[in-house]
């Protein structure tokens, strides 16, 4: 859990930065990296949002 709480804000910032700069590949990778651990800890809604970001970038 400690790793998630440290890593998640960094991943969210990566998603924001990539979206702001139109960097679809970076957005896809950051969303993919955040999705699985989010679902694993019970943050299903965040995981679903990450999946939508990832799929949008394909």
Secondary structure, 3 states (H helix, E strand, C coil): CHHHHHHHHHHHHHHHHHHHHCCHHHHHHHHHHHHHHHHHCCCHHHHHHHHHHHHHCC
